[in-house]
C-alpha cells in the first residue's frame, strides 16, 4: 500500500505550556505547535487493546512525514485529529516517534 494515500487526517500537534495570566499567575494550556496530514491505523485484537477499549480508550498508530517539526514530537504532546469526513477527536501521544518506511515517515502510539 502506498503510505502517501493513507495521510488522510489533519492533525493539530499541541504541547502543554505554562501561560502567564492577567493576574500575574500561570496556568497550563495546550499550545498549537504545527499542523500536518497524518495516517491513523487503529489497533485491534490483542488483550492489551481489549483492556484499553473497556476503559474507553482507542489505541492507534499515527504516521507522519519525517521532517524537522515532526522530530520534535514526544510523549508529552497531544493531537487533535480531523478526518476528511469531518470527524474530530483528541489523542494523547503515548511514545516518542520512531522511523518507519526507511526514514521517510515517523510513527508513534497514540490513544483517545
N, C-alpha and C positions, 0 to 999 in steps of 0.2 A: 504494500500500500504506500502511496506517495504521502509522506508526512505533511507536506505543504497543504494538501487538501483537508487535513484534519484541524488546521488552526482556525476554528470556527466559533470561538468565544472571545469577546472583547474583555480584557482583564485590566482592572484598575489596581495597581500594586500600591499598597499603603504601608507606612511604618509608623508606629506609635511614638509620638514626640511630646515632650513637656512644653506646653504653651503658656506664656505669661498672660494672665487675665487683667481686666481693668483695675482690680482691687490690689494688684501687686503680688497676688498668689500665682500658683501654677496649677494647671490641670493637664491630664494626659488626653491626647486627641490623636485619631488616625489622620495622618497627613499624606495626601496623594504624592507618590514619587514619579510614576510614569504609567503609561497605558501601552499594552501590547496585545496582539492577537495570539491566542494560545489554543492548544488542543486539550481536551478533557476526556480521560478514559476512566470510567467508574470501575472500581474493583468489586468482584463478586465471588462468592463461593467459599472462601476459607473461613475457618472457625473465628478468627480474629475479626474478619469483615462482618460476619453474622452478629458477633457481640457488639460491634460498633453500630450496626443497624438497629439493634434492640435499644440502644441508647440514643436513637435518632441522630446518628452521625453517619455521613456518607463519605467513606474514603475514596480518593481518586488520585490518579497520576496526571499531573499537569505538565504539558510540554510547551516550551517557549524557545524561540530562536536564540541561539547563543550570541550575546552582544554585551557591551560594557555595562549597560543598565541591568540586564538580567543576571549578570555575575555578582551583583550587589545583594541579591535576594538571600535571606536567611530564614530560619525557623521563627524569627521574631515578627515576620511580616504577615499581612493578610491580603486577600484579593477579593474584589467584587467582580463576579463573573456575569456576563450577559451573553446569552446565546443569540444567534442570528434571528431566532423566532421571538426574542424579547424577554425570555425568562431570565430573571436576575436572582442571584444568591451570593452569600458571603462564605468564603472558605478561609480557614487558618492554614498557613504553611506549616507543615509538621517536620520538615527536614530541609537541610541545605541542598540546593540543586546539584545534580551530578550530570556529567556529559552523556549524551546519547547520540545515535546515528553518527558515529565518529565524533567530531566536535561541533557539528552544525547546530545541535539543539541541546538544551538543558531540560532535565525533568526532575520533578520532586513530588513527594506525597503531600496532599492537602486534604482537608476534611471540613465538611459543612457543619 
